[in-house]
Amino acid sequence: MPALRDVQTAFAAAILNGAIGRLPLSVAPMALGAERRVQVYRNHFTISLTECLAATFPVLKALVGENYFNQSARRFAAEFPPVSPVLFEYGEAFPGYLAQAAGSNDFAYLADVGAFEWAINCAYHADDAAPIQPHDLLSVAEERWDDVVLRLHPSARLVASEYPVLAIWRAHQPDGTDNEAIDLGRGGVRLLVWRRNLDVGWRVLSAAEAAFVSRLLARSSLGDACAAAVAEDSRFQPGPWLAELFAGALPTGFSLPTSSSER
């Protein structure tokens, strides 16, 4: 009698690529034959993951069409099965896979549209955290402000693309105009995506603001974030932008690298 691990390995192979092999010897006889019963599981696996990807990437599905999307999703599921039982965590690599499968640079924008949809998905399912208020920073001495490491909400994501992905996404919403021509060469966009309460939203960023946020998400200090922003635009002023972050309930904590205290 084969070991349980061997049976599990054979079952996984059958589900992923149809390699039934000697698995039927481990399947109890019933009304349906062993191969038919395994095929039922394989179909359910493929359909479930295809539906999962379609729910996460509805705009990608609209852009490439249902048939092409489903075919690509089935191939992706076979090549890159889930490593977690949590389905909303599945599919991060799918947009790039879909764009590469298209086989032309004309479809490179698909990966960025999918990255925006993935950021929305991650933001919606991210952990929550209570925001701090500006007055919480009053305990920091003025000369230490540059050393402050500001923590942003766990849902915060930065999406940058050389394509107008926000315009593409909006054109394929229920209230959008999906037959409107969009010039892919009209310029890109930088987006800060985050969830506030139960609503996922975003803000279009300038190059300097994106550089600032990127450093904050990397847990750099305010001084480093400001330096990166000023390198993009010497007119950048951190005060008004920090006020916007607080207004959006994005800061959820801070720390000083050389201090044992953290909020």
N, C-alpha and C positions, 0 to 999 in steps of 0.2 A: 504494500500500500504506500503510495507516495506521501512524502512529508507535507504538512500544511503549507509551508513556505513555497514548495514546488507547485502545489495546486494554485496558490495565489499568483505566482509568477506566470503560470500557464493561462490563468483566467485573464490577467492583465493583457497578455499578448493577444489573446482572442478578442478582447474588447477593443484594443487599439488598432490592430491590423488584420484581424480575421484569421490569425494563425491558430486554428483549432487544435492541431497536433493530437496528442494523446489525452487532451482534457476530457472528452466524452467518457473515458473510463472512470472519471471521478464524479460524474454527474448521475444522480439517481434517476432511474427510468420512470417516466410518467407518460401522460397522454401524448405530449409532444416529444419528439426525439431530442437527444442532447444538443445536437448542432442547432436545431431550431430554437431551443430554449436559450442557448448562449447568444444567438443572433438577436433575440428579443432584448436582452440586456445591452448588446452592442448598439442597437438602434436607439434605445432609451438614452444611453450615454451620449451619443452623437447629437441627438435632437436636443437634449437638455443643454449641452454646451453651446450649440448653435443659437438657441433661444437666449441663453445668457449673454452671449456676445452681441446679439441683436438688440437686447435691452440696454446694454451699456453704450453701444455705438449706433444709435438710430440714424444719425446723419450720414455716417459712412455707408450704411445700408442703402439710404436713399441715393447717395452719389453714385454707387457702383451698380445698383440694381439688386433685387432680391435673389435672383438665381446665382449671380456671380458671388455675392456676399455669402450665401449659404454654402456654395461649393468651397470657397476659401476657408470658411469657418470649420467645415468638416475636416479639411486637410490640416488646418492648424491644430484642431483638437487631437488628431491622431499623432502629430509630430510633437506637440507641446501640451500634454495632458496636465490637469491641475495638480499642484503640489500641496494644496490646502483644501479642506472640505468647505471652506467659505467661498461661495461662488462669486460674491461681489469683488473678491480679490483676484479673480481670474481675468486675464486678457490684456495685460499691460503691453505685451509685445505684439499684439494682433495688428494694430495700425501699421507698424513698420513692415510686418509680414505681408499685409495686404498691398501696401505700396510697392514693395519689392516684387511681389508676384505679378503685378501689372506689367512689369518688364519695360517700363519707359519712364524717363525723367519727367514726362508730362504729367505723371500721376504722383510725383513726390509730395505734393501738398496733402495727399490723403493721410500721410503719417502725422502731420501737424494738426489736421482737423481731429483725428482720433486722439491725439495727445490732449487736446482741449476737452474732448468728451471724457477721457480718462480722468483728468483733473477734476471735473465736475463729479464724477462717480466717487473718487477718493474723498473729496471734500464732504460729500453728503454722508458718507459712512465713517468719517474720521471720529475719533474720540472728542468729547467736549472738554472745555476748560473755561473757568470763570475769568473774565477780563479784569485787568487791573485798571486803576484810574491814574491820571497824570500826577495827582497829589501823592501817590504811593512812592514816587521818585524823589520826593522832597528830602528824604533821609540821606540821599547821596550828596556828598560835598561837591560843590561846583567844579573843583579841579579834577574830580574823578569821573565827570560825565562821559568823557571820551572812552573810558574803560568799561562802561556799562554794556553788558550783553543782554539785549532785549529778546525775550521769548515771544514768538508769535503763535497764534492759535494753531492747534494740530491740523486743522483742515486747510491751512494756507498752502497754496501751490503757485508757482510761477511758470507761465507758459509763454514762450517766445517763438515767433515764427516769421519767416520772410514773406509769408503769404497772408492774405486777408481772411484768416480763419474765422474771425468773429462774424464778418459779413456773410461768409459761406454758411456758418452755423445758423445765423438768424434767418437766412433765406429759406432754410429747410425746417423752420418751426411751423406749427399749425396756423399761426397768424402771419407767416412770412409769404414772400413771393418767390417760389422756387424756380420760376422761369425767368427771373431777372438775371441778365448777363453780368457776371462778375469778372473783372479783369484781374487775373492772378498776378500780374506785374505791377499792380498799382501801389504796392507797398505792404510791409508786414505789420505786425502788431505784437505788443507785449501785454500780458494780462496777469493780474493778481486775482486768483480764484480763492474764495473761502466761504465758509458757512457761518451764518449768524442765526442763532436759534435753529429753525428747521429749513431755512431758505439758503440756497447756494447762490452767490452773486459774484460779480467780478468788477474790476476797475481797469480801464486802459491806462497803461503807464508810459511815461516818457523813458528814453534811454537811461537818463540819470536816476529816475525813480526805480526802474528795474534793477539797476546796479545796486542801489541802496537796499532794496528788498532781498535781492539775491544774497548779499552779505549777511543780512539778518537771519535768513533761513539757514545759512551755513554756520550760525552761532558766532559770527564775528562781532567785534565791539562796535559801538556807535561811531567811534572815531574812524575805524576801518571802513565802515559802511559809508560815512560821509566822504571819505577820501575817494572811494570808488565812484560815488555819484558825481563829485566835482570833476573827476577825470573825464567824465562823459559830458558834463556841462558846467562850466565855471560859475554859472549863475544859480546853481542849485542851492536852496536854503533848507536845511533840515527841519527847522521849527514848524513851518506850515505842513510839511509832509508828515511829521510825527503827530501833529494835531489830527490829520486825516486818519492815520492809523488808529489813534485812540477813539475817534468818532465811529470808526467801523468795528470797535470792540476787538481789535486784532491782538494787541499786546496782552499776554496772559501771565507775565512774570519777568523778572530780571535778576541778574547776578553780577557780581564784581569778581573777576578772575582771582585776585589776590586776597579775597575776603572769604571767610567761611560762611558768611550770611547769604542767604538766597531767599527770594520771595517767589 
